[in-house]
């Protein structure tokens, strides 16, 4: 089985119009939400072995903080191809991934992250900033992953209502 973690980068700053989109950093809310999401994800079954992030600053910051905070101690790689609006380009990255890795996290941008999740059966219209969706695939190699064959095992985002603030149930 392969597990694919899709993460939309944390909330970014828009205050400096001179910054190129690629260079926009996380804002305070983005920096605050990431540890919350890491804590929740650490309470789930298994974390990723590898995080592949967009080269954009806000995504790279998000991925770095996840890599540092997740108990599973994933490796971190930057791939400029993840800086895309195309779910199909993300699918190409997944298909090119090493089959040695069974649990892969992509940290990227909308609309690509949401569109890819929808291709795998996600019913929502948007994955919010710092949102995490985990899909399982009954395959042995990433190349075999196709649209709509995933099972959504986990979905969470910073503003998601919690049934009980002390609960460990994050599925």
Backbone as CSV, one residue per row, in Angstrom:
resi,resn,N_x,N_y,N_z,CA_x,CA_y,CA_z,C_x,C_y,C_z
1,UNK,0.845,-1.191,0.000,0.000,0.000,0.000,0.881,1.241,0.000
2,UNK,0.456,2.230,-0.754,1.124,3.531,-0.785,0.209,4.552,-0.116
3,UNK,0.798,5.428,0.698,0.070,6.539,1.314,0.602,7.841,0.735
4,UNK,-0.316,8.678,0.285,0.032,9.983,-0.267,-0.564,11.072,0.616
5,UNK,0.305,11.910,1.163,-0.087,13.043,1.996,-0.053,14.292,1.120
6,UNK,-1.172,14.953,0.972,-1.220,16.209,0.224,-1.377,17.342,1.228
7,UNK,-0.464,18.296,1.191,-0.488,19.426,2.124,-0.449,20.716,1.323
8,UNK,-1.391,21.584,1.620,-1.342,22.936,1.058,-0.501,23.780,2.009
9,UNK,0.401,24.563,1.471,1.287,25.392,2.300,0.492,26.241,3.279
10,UNK,1.157,26.680,4.337,0.534,27.551,5.321,0.201,28.923,4.746
11,UNK,-0.587,29.666,5.495,-1.025,31.014,5.092,0.196,31.903,4.860
12,UNK,0.179,32.639,3.751,1.342,33.451,3.384,1.058,34.949,3.468
13,UNK,2.145,35.699,3.468,2.063,37.162,3.526,1.745,37.741,2.151
14,UNK,0.913,38.773,2.161,0.579,39.482,0.925,0.920,40.963,1.036
15,UNK,1.540,41.377,2.145,1.749,42.791,2.423,2.781,43.501,1.572
16,UNK,3.683,42.792,0.928,4.749,43.425,0.158,4.528,43.180,-1.338
17,UNK,3.979,44.170,-2.040,3.681,43.985,-3.464,4.934,43.879,-4.344
18,UNK,6.100,44.174,-3.778,7.331,44.078,-4.572,7.865,42.646,-4.623
19,UNK,7.338,41.782,-3.735,7.812,40.395,-3.708,7.207,39.595,-4.864
20,UNK,8.044,38.835,-5.514,7.578,37.878,-6.506,6.768,36.804,-5.782
21,UNK,5.762,36.241,-6.427,4.920,35.216,-5.811,5.754,34.075,-5.230
22,UNK,6.789,33.705,-5.919,7.652,32.602,-5.498,8.356,32.919,-4.174
23,UNK,8.541,34.183,-3.870,9.304,34.605,-2.694,8.450,34.992,-1.489
24,UNK,7.133,34.835,-1.579,6.283,35.204,-0.438,6.467,34.222,0.717
25,UNK,6.747,34.732,1.927,6.929,33.860,3.097,5.593,33.575,3.787
26,UNK,5.645,32.731,4.791,4.482,32.485,5.639,4.193,33.715,6.481
27,UNK,2.925,33.924,6.807,2.589,34.995,7.742,2.473,34.404,9.143
28,UNK,2.132,35.239,10.124,2.072,34.779,11.520,1.067,33.648,11.703
29,UNK,-0.096,33.766,11.051,-1.094,32.703,11.181,-0.575,31.397,10.587
30,UNK,0.102,31.479,9.456,0.692,30.280,8.857,1.688,29.629,9.794
31,UNK,2.535,30.445,10.399,3.533,29.922,11.343,2.878,29.329,12.595
32,UNK,1.749,29.876,13.007,1.030,29.385,14.187,0.285,28.079,13.882
33,UNK,-0.276,27.957,12.667,-1.083,26.784,12.330,-0.258,25.521,12.088
34,UNK,0.947,25.672,11.600,1.745,24.500,11.249,2.020,23.603,12.455
35,UNK,2.478,24.117,13.597,2.686,23.229,14.749,1.398,22.513,15.188
36,UNK,0.264,23.184,15.083,-1.021,22.566,15.413,-1.281,21.370,14.502
37,UNK,-1.037,21.535,13.205,-1.273,20.449,12.253,-0.255,19.317,12.434
38,UNK,0.969,19.676,12.762,1.983,18.655,13.034,1.567,17.822,14.244
39,UNK,1.108,18.481,15.295,0.661,17.781,16.501,-0.470,16.808,16.169
40,UNK,-1.429,17.263,15.397,-2.558,16.403,15.027,-2.089,15.232,14.169
41,UNK,-1.227,15.512,13.214,-0.750,14.453,12.327,0.120,13.449,13.080
42,UNK,0.870,13.910,14.062,1.668,12.991,14.888,0.775,12.019,15.667
43,UNK,-0.467,12.404,15.919,-1.406,11.535,16.620,-2.049,10.501,15.717
44,UNK,-1.801,10.599,14.426,-2.369,9.649,13.468,-1.447,8.455,13.326
45,UNK,-1.813,7.488,12.526,-1.115,6.202,12.420,0.351,6.317,12.023
46,UNK,0.624,6.799,10.828,1.985,6.851,10.313,2.204,8.155,9.576
47,UNK,3.407,8.658,9.673,3.745,9.868,8.938,4.501,9.523,7.671
48,UNK,4.813,10.538,6.891,5.519,10.305,5.630,6.986,9.938,5.851
49,UNK,7.525,9.220,4.881,8.957,8.920,4.870,9.720,10.013,4.134
50,UNK,9.044,10.624,3.165,9.659,11.644,2.318,8.674,12.775,2.105
51,UNK,9.172,14.004,2.229,8.392,15.198,1.905,9.026,15.826,0.677
52,UNK,8.210,16.034,-0.351,8.664,16.736,-1.552,7.889,18.036,-1.607
53,UNK,8.621,19.145,-1.635,7.994,20.463,-1.557,8.247,21.299,-2.794
54,UNK,7.338,22.205,-3.012,7.532,23.261,-3.994,8.741,24.087,-3.571
55,UNK,9.376,24.696,-4.535,10.518,25.563,-4.236,10.091,26.953,-3.769
56,UNK,8.809,27.279,-3.844,8.328,28.582,-3.365,8.571,28.686,-1.858
57,UNK,8.956,29.858,-1.412,9.365,30.056,-0.023,8.314,29.579,0.973
58,UNK,7.047,29.960,0.793,6.005,29.602,1.762,5.804,28.087,1.852
59,UNK,5.924,27.387,0.733,5.799,25.928,0.745,7.036,25.301,1.368
60,UNK,8.209,25.813,1.021,9.456,25.282,1.576,9.493,25.474,3.096
61,UNK,9.018,26.626,3.577,8.961,26.850,5.025,8.006,25.852,5.681
62,UNK,6.844,25.664,5.065,5.861,24.715,5.590,6.458,23.315,5.656
63,UNK,7.064,22.881,4.566,7.641,21.538,4.498,8.758,21.360,5.513
64,UNK,9.598,22.362,5.652,10.702,22.289,6.612,10.164,22.114,8.033
65,UNK,9.150,22.898,8.391,8.586,22.796,9.736,7.931,21.434,9.956
66,UNK,7.248,20.903,8.937,6.680,19.561,9.049,7.800,18.536,9.240
67,UNK,8.840,18.627,8.424,9.951,17.671,8.509,10.601,17.714,9.891
68,UNK,10.738,18.906,10.474,11.356,19.043,11.792,10.444,18.560,12.915
69,UNK,9.127,18.720,12.741,8.193,18.424,13.824,7.577,17.044,13.817
70,UNK,7.542,16.387,12.681,6.926,15.067,12.623,7.821,14.028,13.304
71,UNK,7.218,13.198,14.127,7.959,12.189,14.879,8.586,11.133,13.973
72,UNK,8.054,10.952,12.771,8.568,9.939,11.849,9.869,10.368,11.175
73,UNK,10.304,11.612,11.383,11.572,12.143,10.855,11.739,11.913,9.349
74,UNK,10.832,12.470,8.542,10.928,12.261,7.101,12.094,13.016,6.474
75,UNK,12.547,12.511,5.343,13.529,13.239,4.545,12.788,14.352,3.819
76,UNK,13.524,15.378,3.431,12.931,16.545,2.775,13.651,16.815,1.466
77,UNK,12.876,16.988,0.392,13.424,17.335,-0.913,12.617,18.483,-1.504
78,UNK,13.303,19.371,-2.199,12.636,20.441,-2.926,12.598,20.072,-4.404
79,UNK,11.447,20.333,-5.031,11.288,20.066,-6.452,10.544,21.247,-7.066
80,UNK,11.190,22.031,-7.933,10.535,23.192,-8.512,9.284,22.846,-9.321
81,UNK,9.141,21.599,-9.733,7.953,21.189,-10.504,6.686,21.182,-9.648
82,UNK,6.836,21.163,-8.316,5.666,21.180,-7.431,5.053,22.589,-7.397
83,UNK,5.803,23.585,-7.830,5.283,24.959,-7.929,4.463,25.031,-9.220
84,UNK,3.234,24.566,-9.133,2.388,24.451,-10.306,0.928,24.652,-9.945
85,UNK,0.127,24.951,-10.950,-1.325,25.016,-10.797,-1.982,23.760,-11.351
86,UNK,-1.192,22.822,-11.841,-1.707,21.653,-12.542,-1.653,20.387,-11.682
87,UNK,-2.802,19.783,-11.471,-2.858,18.508,-10.770,-2.158,17.423,-11.582
88,UNK,-2.178,17.538,-12.897,-1.546,16.533,-13.747,-0.023,16.576,-13.617
89,UNK,0.525,17.770,-13.415,1.974,17.863,-13.178,2.341,17.243,-11.826
90,UNK,1.479,17.414,-10.828,1.713,16.753,-9.538,1.625,15.233,-9.694
91,UNK,0.678,14.774,-10.498,0.553,13.339,-10.744,1.826,12.794,-11.391
92,UNK,2.426,13.567,-12.290,3.698,13.147,-12.904,4.790,12.979,-11.844
93,UNK,4.838,13.899,-10.889,5.830,13.827,-9.811,5.602,12.565,-8.978
94,UNK,4.359,12.279,-8.679,4.023,11.068,-7.914,4.467,9.829,-8.687
95,UNK,4.131,9.781,-9.972,4.480,8.622,-10.801,5.991,8.419,-10.901
96,UNK,6.758,9.491,-10.784,8.219,9.412,-10.881,8.887,9.083,-9.535
97,UNK,8.102,8.988,-8.479,8.662,8.761,-7.142,9.206,7.344,-6.996
98,UNK,10.208,7.207,-6.160,10.833,5.913,-5.903,9.862,5.000,-5.155
99,UNK,9.772,3.763,-5.602,8.889,2.803,-4.957,9.421,2.313,-3.616
100,UNK,10.653,2.674,-3.279,11.193,2.376,-1.954,10.397,3.149,-0.899
101,UNK,9.893,4.314,-1.283,9.089,5.163,-0.399,7.638,4.694,-0.469
102,UNK,7.072,4.351,0.676,5.668,3.943,0.742,4.753,5.065,1.215
103,UNK,5.337,6.078,1.870,4.538,7.181,2.420,5.164,8.505,1.973
104,UNK,4.501,9.147,1.024,5.019,10.347,0.369,4.134,11.550,0.684
105,UNK,4.765,12.668,1.036,4.031,13.920,1.257,4.441,14.924,0.198
106,UNK,3.432,15.549,-0.433,3.666,16.673,-1.337,3.178,17.933,-0.648
107,UNK,4.009,18.971,-0.604,3.621,20.268,-0.054,3.592,21.245,-1.220
108,UNK,2.381,21.692,-1.548,2.233,22.528,-2.731,1.172,23.592,-2.588
109,UNK,0.557,23.908,-3.718,-0.289,25.091,-3.862,-1.640,24.736,-4.450
110,UNK,-2.587,25.604,-4.183,-3.861,25.520,-4.885,-3.740,26.295,-6.186
111,UNK,-4.472,25.917,-7.199,-5.540,24.921,-7.196,-5.062,23.473,-7.359
112,UNK,-3.793,23.250,-7.613,-3.304,21.898,-7.930,-3.559,20.896,-6.812
113,UNK,-3.296,21.274,-5.555,-3.468,20.333,-4.440,-4.928,19.915,-4.319
114,UNK,-5.852,20.862,-4.345,-7.273,20.518,-4.239,-7.724,19.711,-5.448
115,UNK,-7.322,20.101,-6.633,-7.739,19.372,-7.835,-7.218,17.938,-7.817
116,UNK,-5.999,17.730,-7.362,-5.457,16.377,-7.273,-6.249,15.557,-6.249
117,UNK,-6.535,16.157,-5.102,-7.344,15.468,-4.095,-8.712,15.096,-4.665
118,UNK,-9.321,15.988,-5.427,-10.610,15.701,-6.050,-10.501,14.571,-7.067
119,UNK,-9.394,14.506,-7.782,-9.190,13.410,-8.727,-9.176,12.068,-8.001
120,UNK,-8.729,12.073,-6.747,-8.661,10.845,-5.963,-9.935,10.582,-5.167
121,UNK,-10.937,11.451,-5.301,-12.222,11.222,-4.658,-12.589,12.176,-3.544
122,UNK,-11.750,13.163,-3.251,-12.071,14.177,-2.234,-13.307,14.941,-2.688
123,UNK,-14.288,15.080,-1.804,-15.564,15.706,-2.169,-15.631,17.202,-1.865
124,UNK,-14.663,17.741,-1.142,-14.682,19.157,-0.805,-14.314,20.031,-1.990
125,UNK,-14.634,21.326,-1.873,-14.319,22.244,-2.969,-12.993,22.958,-2.770
126,UNK,-12.350,22.767,-1.609,-11.099,23.469,-1.338,-10.375,22.825,-0.164
127,UNK,-9.078,22.609,-0.317,-8.245,22.260,0.836,-7.670,23.574,1.344
128,UNK,-8.018,23.972,2.562,-7.560,25.258,3.087,-6.045,25.287,3.295
129,UNK,-5.515,26.481,3.496,-4.087,26.593,3.790,-3.766,25.749,5.011
130,UNK,-2.656,25.046,4.934,-2.152,24.143,5.955,-3.033,22.900,6.127
131,UNK,-3.945,22.684,5.184,-4.785,21.495,5.208,-3.990,20.263,4.791
132,UNK,-4.380,19.104,5.338,-3.716,17.834,5.064,-4.766,16.808,4.660
133,UNK,-4.540,16.151,3.529,-5.388,15.035,3.090,-4.468,13.849,2.813
134,UNK,-4.831,12.685,3.347,-4.019,11.481,3.155,-4.865,10.433,2.444
135,UNK,-4.326,9.968,1.331,-4.995,8.954,0.527,-4.184,7.667,0.543
136,UNK,-4.879,6.543,0.603,-4.248,5.238,0.503,-4.547,4.616,-0.847
137,UNK,-3.567,3.902,-1.372,-3.690,3.252,-2.675,-3.227,1.809,-2.542
138,UNK,-4.034,0.875,-2.956,-3.696,-0.549,-2.902,-2.838,-0.910,-4.105
139,UNK,-1.645,-0.356,-4.154,-0.688,-0.604,-5.233,0.699,-0.785,-4.619
140,UNK,1.599,-1.344,-5.400,2.978,-1.528,-4.951,3.923,-0.484,-5.511
141,UNK,3.481,0.235,-6.560,4.355,1.241,-7.164,3.558,2.510,-7.451
142,UNK,4.241,3.637,-7.336,3.605,4.941,-7.548,3.086,5.080,-8.978
143,UNK,3.751,4.456,-9.911,3.343,4.542,-11.322,1.927,3.991,-11.518
144,UNK,1.489,3.090,-10.652,0.180,2.448,-10.788,-0.970,3.301,-10.260
145,UNK,-0.654,4.410,-9.601,-1.716,5.257,-9.054,-2.453,5.948,-10.193
146,UNK,-3.759,5.860,-10.128,-4.606,6.489,-11.150,-5.683,7.321,-10.462
147,UNK,-6.337,8.137,-11.256,-7.417,8.963,-10.732,-8.506,8.092,-10.121
148,UNK,-9.094,8.604,-9.064,-10.258,8.027,-8.396,-10.036,6.643,-7.814
149,UNK,-8.816,6.208,-7.615,-8.612,4.915,-6.995,-8.160,5.048,-5.540
150,UNK,-8.012,6.271,-5.057,-7.556,6.474,-3.694,-8.673,6.369,-2.676
151,UNK,-8.283,6.034,-1.447,-9.203,6.043,-0.314,-8.738,7.138,0.633
152,UNK,-9.627,8.076,0.919,-9.285,9.161,1.836,-9.288,8.614,3.252
153,UNK,-8.095,8.571,3.874,-7.950,8.062,5.231,-7.943,9.171,6.280
154,UNK,-7.559,10.368,5.874,-7.347,11.434,6.857,-7.561,12.768,6.153
155,UNK,-8.279,13.668,6.825,-8.431,15.024,6.308,-8.563,15.960,7.497
156,UNK,-7.730,16.991,7.521,-7.775,17.942,8.622,-7.230,19.281,8.143
157,UNK,-7.630,20.321,8.819,-7.154,21.669,8.525,-7.277,22.497,9.797
158,UNK,-6.530,23.594,9.898,-6.443,24.321,11.177,-7.776,24.771,11.776
159,UNK,-8.724,25.212,10.972,-9.981,25.721,11.513,-11.074,24.660,11.590
160,UNK,-10.703,23.402,11.364,-11.703,22.335,11.414,-12.263,22.230,12.825
161,UNK,-13.587,22.221,12.953,-14.179,22.074,14.286,-13.780,20.749,14.910
162,UNK,-13.422,20.789,16.159,-12.992,19.604,16.895,-14.127,19.157,17.799
163,UNK,-14.509,17.876,17.753,-15.600,17.411,18.614,-15.282,17.564,20.106
164,UNK,-14.017,17.383,20.446,-13.576,17.489,21.837,-12.115,17.921,21.788
165,UNK,-11.807,19.047,22.357,-10.446,19.584,22.257,-9.408,18.659,22.866
166,UNK,-9.813,17.730,23.730,-8.851,16.803,24.317,-8.790,15.484,23.546
167,UNK,-9.631,15.360,22.528,-9.709,14.102,21.769,-8.486,13.884,20.907
168,UNK,-8.085,12.628,20.793,-6.972,12.251,19.904,-7.512,11.792,18.557
169,UNK,-8.847,11.696,18.396,-9.427,11.245,17.139,-9.313,12.339,16.100
170,UNK,-8.457,12.118,15.133,-8.241,13.150,14.126,-8.562,12.640,12.734
171,UNK,-9.182,11.540,12.621,-9.496,10.956,11.315,-10.624,11.638,10.710
